[in-house]
């Protein structure tokens, strides 16, 4: 595997999303690209997983998780693991300019091409050392 995709092989990714369809799409794509996947269906289970196993190489977090919402989970992850890259899942039709997110944004409904683009941007930021606590990725993966 060449380029940035070669640098993600054998990495660990946490998916925090309650929808089984999204879990399936994300899990299949990431696994096919050589990334191992841990799935949490709530923010609480994602937080417990991170406390038990430590930080993942990447977290993909749905903004609309129930209980402790996705934003709350991101804030806790940011405080505990400030250098762990994140991709934030946001629903179609949400006001992107009002969402203050750290990390890359990935628009639902999910498409593998959008996921790959978001991974590329995120991993480039990690590779150049520009993904740090408080860093907001400027380019978004909102287009096909």
Secondary structure, DSSP 8 states (H G I E B T S, - for coil): --HHHHTTTT-EEEEE-S-HHHHHHHHHHHHHTT-EEEEESSHHHHHHHHHHH---SEEEEETT-SSS-HHHHHHHHHHH-TTSEEEEEEETTS-GGG---SSEEEEES--HHHHHHHHHHHHHHHHTT---TT----S-B---
